[in-house]
Amino acid sequence: EQKTGKVDCANLAGASFMKVNFGQHVPVRVLYPEPVFKRLVQNLKAIPAEDRIGLLSDTFATCKAGGADPGFIVDLLSGFKEELNHNVWSELSACLGGLEKIILQGLDDDTGAAFQDFCSKLVLPAFKYIGWDQLPSDDDNAKGLRSTVLSAVAKYCYKDPSISAEAVKRCKAFVADPNNVASLNADIRLAVFDVTVKSEGDAMFDELIKAHDMVKDGAAKIHIYGALGKAQSATLRNRALEFNLSGSVRSQDLIYIPMAMASSGKDGAEAVFDWMQAEYERIYEIIGATSMMLFQNMVRVSGTGFVTHEKADAVENFWKAKQVYQNVQKALAQTVENIRSNALFVDRLKNSKAAKAPTWGSAMADSRL
């Protein structure tokens, strides 16, 4: 059986676009010539939701693998500024998240800031449509869309004054009565906590710790851990990591704060790896001596935020020097392989227009190519 094949795209006279694997019935990746790809981007509204999902997935995968110019992903993402389908938004959010780590860790700060501003502009129209609160008229699409879009709002729109003010207000209602399920809808709780910690961390950090000690709902505690891991200052990051080992967090939940922190950006990833090295003995004593399965998660999180060959070497060398290495060898190999794969993607991005801040800054205006 053939693993690859070609479709003749030479004669598209009279066609607005051509979508291969229409309906996404076959598990294959499709790599389009640039002229055909541009027509697809220009006609996204005419393409069914499942094919928009397939186009996003195929484009991200082929760009990461080196089959397509990474600039393609910029052009494609720009066409989704009016997207309101929750399944498409799930894939869109995954693509943005994958790019976020690569760009913030691997490229210069100006490009990272331009990318985040691009994401904010992409997310805000959907957020304005769906809002914070459930409505009696909400269908399944609206419910799913709200959850996914609010997660993106917490990542990219937390600096918006109106969004941060509303999140802080809702967070204060929760911390005042954390065991009252009516104080904050669980579907938006993590987004509310994340925006609050990012925008008002100094004022609300201790309040969330107090709420953690009072609340009985385990899911609410996990949302608090996730938010604490998003702290923006070095001081609060250190406090969050120390709290993680204070005895207030159950051993099976120790992964959540460092996982959130390592995924929050360059400073967070560095903070977690530094903490892992400095506190290795304490961490091992708490979970490594009793559950190697839980401890392997710490191996994974130690490198989850990194995207350079140098960091892959550093993570690998750190764990190879530990007596526990033989027990975590597989988890380490997977972690290092993922870092190196991302490092190769960084190299490809650096040679494309996606590495330039002005590209992201003008992308929305240029979404019709």
Secondary structure, 3 states (H helix, E strand, C coil): CCCCCCCCCCCCCCCCCCCCCCCCCCCCCCCCCHHHHHHHHHCHHHCCHHHHHHHHHHHHHHHHHCCCCCHHHHHHHHCCCCCCCHHHHHHHHHHHHHHHHHHHHHCCHHHHHHHHHHHHHHHHHHHHHHCCCCCCCCCHHHHHHHHHHHHHHHHHCCCCHHHHHHHHHHHHHHHHCCCCHHHCCHHHHHHHHHHHHHHHHHHHHHHHHHHHHHCCCHHHHHHHHHHHCCCCCHHHHHHHHHHHCCCCCCHHHCCHHHHHHHCCCHHHHHHHHHHHHHCHHHHHHHHHCCCHHHHHHHHHHHHCCCCCHHHHHHHHHHHHCCCCHHHHHHHHHHHHHHHHHHHHHHHHHHCCHHHCHHHHHHCCCCCCC
